[in-house]
């Protein structure tokens, strides 16, 4: 029997600034690979073996951008809980029952300054799941552990959660 989904939001890394940086990184390693492996010209003053350069290229020019492209933060509100999944970093859905939450608030925050960036982060301010923007919903748990969920629909998510925890 499947749970009824009252709200669902899927977010991915699609900001142009992120892709400019990733493209630059990918081009840099691709240039080095072509220069050294295909033309036999050393890449750098202390070149690494070709096989190591190929592995680095596979990781940073192909694998890392592909992983970022596929990364998806999924937030679901069910009748009795909220679920958070962050593919491929967190494959199992984290379920937080409404009975564990005593307060929710829509908030605006600075991901880099307050939490050290995007992704899944833990700081003195609590745990955060985010991929885009600076809006989210903060859950104040009875265990005194706040969780911030980045959301492009923070007002709607907050409204639904407030109804459910009352």
N, C-alpha and C positions, 0 to 999 in steps of 0.2 A: 504494500500500500504506500503510495507516494504522498509526500506532504504537500499541502496546498500552498502555493507561492503567492503572497500578497503584494510583494514588491521585488523586482529584480533589476540590478544595474550591472552592466559589464563595461569595464574601462580598460583601455590599452594605451601603451606609450605611443602617441602619434604626434607629439609636438615637433614642429620643424626644427627648433633649436637642438633637440636631442639627436635628430637624424642628421643634422649638419655635422655634429661632433662625431657620431658613429661613422658617417661616410668618410670624413677626414681620416679617422683611424684606419678604416678599411683600405682606403686608397694608399695610405702610407705603407702599410704592410704589403699590399699588392705590388706597389712600386719596388719595394725591397726584394720581394720574391722574384719578380721578373728580372730585375737588374742582376741579381746574384745567380739565381738558378738557371735562367734562360740565356743570359748574356755573359755569364762568368765574371762579372765585375763585382768585386767585394762591396757589400752593403755595410758601411760603417768602418771605423778605423780598426776594430778588432772583430772581424766577421765571425759569425757562428756557423757551424756545419749546415749544409743545405737541408738535411732532414729536420734539424731543429727549427730552421726558418720556416719550413713547410708546416710543421706542427703549430708554430706560433701563428702563422697565417691562418690555418684552419680554425684555431681558437678565436683569435681577435678580429679577423676580417670576415669570417663566415659564421662561426658558432655563436659568438657573443651578439652580433646584430640580429641573428635569427632568433635567439632566445628572447631578446628584448622585443622583437616584433611579435612573437607569440605570447608574451607575458600578458595575462589577463586577470584583473581583479574583479571578482564576482561577489556581489553583496545580495543576499536574499533575505527577505522577511517572511517567516512562516507564521502560522497561527499562534505558536507558543515560544518562538525563538527567532534569533537572527543568525544567519550563517555567512561565513567569510571564507572564500577560497582565493588563492593567489597562484595561479598556474604559471610556471612550473615550479615555483619556490615552495608552495604549500599545497600539496595535492589533496590532503584530507581537509574537509570542510570544518572550520572551527565553529562550533555551535555554542551560542550564548543564550541561555534561557531568560525569558523576560523576568523571571523571579530573581535573577542575579543582578538586575539593573535597577538602580534607584533614581537615576536622573539621565536625561538626554538633552543635548543642546546642539543646534546648528551653529557652526563656528567658521570663522575665517582665520587662517593661520599661515605661517611662512614655512613651507616644508624644509627648506635648506637650513635656515637659521634656528628653527625650533626643534627639528627632528633629525637634522643631518642629511636630508635628501629624500628621495623617493624610494619606494619599495616597502619592505617590512622592516621597521625600525623600532628599537626600544631605547628610551631615554628617561631622564628624570621626570619628564612630563607624562610618561606612560608609553604604551605601545601604539604604533600607527601603521596603517595600511593605506598606501596612496600611490597613484601613478600619474595624476594629472591635476593641475590647478591648485587652488589654495582654499577650497571650501570643503567642508566635511561635517560629520556628525560625531560628537564626543559622547561616549557612553560612560557614565560613572557607575562602576560596579560596586556592589556591597562589600567586595573584598578590598576596596580602596584602590583598585588598579584601573585607571582610566584607559580606554581604548578609543582612538580616533580613526574613523573610517573616512577616507577621502571620497567625495561624492559630487557629481555634477548636478545632482538633484537633491541637495542637502535639505532644503525646506520640506520637500515631499517626504523624504525618508524620516526626518525628525518628526513630522506630523503623525505618520503612521506608527512610529515607535512610541510616541507619547500616548497615543490612544491605547496601545497594547499593554503598556506597563502600568497604566492607571487602574 
